[in-house]
């Protein structure tokens, strides 16, 4: 076995991997504006819509409800405010649907306010608030189906009118009895 190296075979997968790894590769210059990856701390809704961390304002407060002494000293409630104008990748129709669906949750500055105090952990509540925001924006991305105006068929109209005539005849026949 001349030229044998343990663990490396020239015809196996590992050998092909090592040969490919040692080749020089050209790297393409990437424009940062074209970068598909959202910045750190952003809320990713889908592959083209995300909310940058700069559009989020996070405040914490003491949570209400049971929890003993812990509830009086730990700020686990999370309040997140989102600048809706800063959402990246939202088209005009989705923006209008989002504004219409969350108008009761807007503060005086026009920012969306989402709170979470579901758990006793601040980070879990922050993740829950991010999930709520993600769900609201994702729901606004779905365009409603346009209504197709429908007309009843001629037979359906005739059946309805015949039934109305029969009901009227029935009532008229009852009125003339005069059982006193």
C-alpha positions in Angstrom: 0.0 0.0 0.0 2.2 2.7 -1.3 1.1 6.3 -0.7 -1.7 5.3 1.8 -2.7 8.0 4.2 -5.1 6.9 7.0 -8.5 8.5 6.8 -8.1 10.0 3.4 -8.9 8.3 0.2 -8.7 9.9 -3.2 -11.8 8.2 -4.6 -14.1 8.6 -1.5 -16.2 11.4 -0.3 -13.6 12.8 2.1 -11.0 13.0 -0.6 -13.3 14.9 -2.9 -14.2 17.2 0.0 -10.6 17.9 0.8 -9.7 18.6 -2.9 -12.7 21.0 -3.2 -11.8 22.7 0.0 -8.2 23.4 -1.1 -9.3 25.0 -4.4 -9.2 28.8 -4.4 -12.7 30.4 -4.7 -13.6 33.7 -6.0 -15.6 35.8 -3.7 -18.1 38.2 -5.1 -18.4 41.6 -3.6 -21.7 42.0 -1.8 -23.5 45.3 -1.7 -24.7 45.9 1.9 -27.9 47.4 0.6 -28.7 44.2 -1.2 -28.1 42.0 1.8 -31.0 39.7 2.5 -30.1 39.1 6.1 -31.9 41.5 8.5 -29.8 43.3 11.1 -29.2 41.8 14.5 -32.2 42.2 16.9 -34.7 42.6 14.0 -38.1 40.9 14.0 -38.2 38.8 10.8 -41.8 38.4 9.5 -40.9 36.6 6.2 -38.1 36.6 3.7 -38.8 40.1 2.5 -40.4 41.9 5.5 -38.6 42.6 8.7 -38.8 45.2 11.5 -35.3 46.6 12.3 -34.3 46.9 15.9 -34.1 50.7 15.5 -37.9 50.8 15.1 -38.5 49.0 18.4 -38.6 50.7 21.8 -38.7 48.2 24.7 -39.6 49.1 28.3 -40.2 46.9 31.2 -42.4 47.1 34.3 -43.5 45.0 37.2 -46.1 42.5 36.1 -49.5 42.3 37.7 -51.1 39.2 39.2 -50.0 36.5 41.5 -46.4 35.7 42.1 -45.6 36.4 45.8 -42.7 38.7 46.7 -41.1 38.1 43.3 -43.8 40.1 41.5 -43.0 43.1 43.6 -39.3 43.3 42.8 -38.8 41.9 39.3 -39.8 43.8 36.1 -41.0 40.9 33.9 -43.7 42.7 32.0 -42.5 43.9 28.6 -43.9 46.8 26.6 -42.7 47.1 23.0 -43.5 50.0 20.8 -43.1 49.7 17.0 -42.6 52.6 14.6 -44.8 51.3 11.7 -43.2 53.6 9.2 -39.9 51.9 9.7 -41.0 48.4 8.8 -38.9 47.2 5.8 -40.5 45.6 2.8 -44.1 46.5 3.6 -46.1 47.6 0.5 -48.8 50.3 0.6 -51.7 47.9 0.7 -50.3 45.9 3.6 -49.4 49.1 5.4 -53.0 50.3 5.1 -54.4 46.9 6.3 -51.9 47.0 9.2 -53.0 50.5 10.3 -56.6 49.6 10.0 -56.2 46.4 12.1 -54.1 48.0 14.9 -55.6 51.5 15.1 -56.9 50.8 18.7 -53.3 49.8 19.8 -51.6 53.0 18.5 -50.2 55.5 21.0 -50.3 59.3 20.6 -47.1 59.2 18.5 -48.7 56.7 16.1 -46.5 53.8 17.3 -47.9 50.3 17.8 -47.9 49.2 21.4 -47.7 45.5 22.3 -47.4 44.2 25.9 -46.7 40.8 27.3 -46.8 39.5 30.9 -47.7 35.9 30.1 -44.7 34.4 31.9 -42.5 35.3 34.9 -39.4 35.6 32.7 -38.6 38.9 31.0 -36.9 37.4 28.0 -39.8 35.0 27.4 -42.2 37.9 27.6 -40.0 39.8 25.1 -40.1 36.8 22.7 -43.9 36.6 23.2 -44.3 40.3 22.3 -42.1 39.8 19.2 -44.3 36.9 18.2 -47.5 39.0 18.7 -46.0 41.8 16.5 -44.9 39.2 13.9 -48.4 37.8 13.8 -50.0 41.2 13.4 -47.7 42.1 10.5 -48.1 38.7 8.8 -51.9 39.0 9.0 -51.7 42.4 7.3 -49.6 40.9 4.5 -52.4 38.7 3.4 -54.7 40.5 1.0 -58.4 39.8 1.5 -60.1 37.9 -1.3 -62.1 40.2 -3.5 -65.8 39.7 -3.3 -67.4 38.2 -6.4 -70.9 39.6 -6.7 -73.3 36.7 -7.4 -76.9 36.8 -8.7 -79.4 34.1 -7.8 -80.4 31.9 -10.7 -83.8 32.5 -12.4 -85.2 29.3 -11.0 -84.2 30.3 -7.5 -85.9 33.7 -7.9 -89.1 32.0 -9.2 -89.1 29.4 -6.4 -88.8 32.3 -3.8 -91.6 34.3 -5.4 -93.9 31.2 -5.6 -93.2 30.4 -1.9 -94.0 34.0 -1.0 -97.3 33.8 -2.9 -98.3 30.6 -1.2 -97.5 32.0 2.2 -99.6 35.1 1.5 -102.5 32.9 0.3 -102.2 30.9 3.5 -102.4 34.0 5.6 -105.3 35.5 3.6 -107.3 32.3 4.0 -106.9 32.4 7.8 -108.0 36.0 8.0 -111.5 35.5 6.6 -112.7 32.9 9.1 -114.1 35.1 11.8 -114.3 32.5 14.7 -115.8 34.6 17.5 
